[in-house]
């Protein structure tokens, strides 16, 4: 998937497990700076 997120900052809430964790990992793979809170 090419979302062109290089260098963007992303906040993922409820990211400790499940869909939130998968979302955080997907954003990171696309090059975003990911911040996770739970």
Secondary structure as UniProt FT lines:
FT   TURN            6..7
FT   STRAND          9..13
FT   HELIX           18..29
FT   TURN            30..31
FT   STRAND          33..37
//
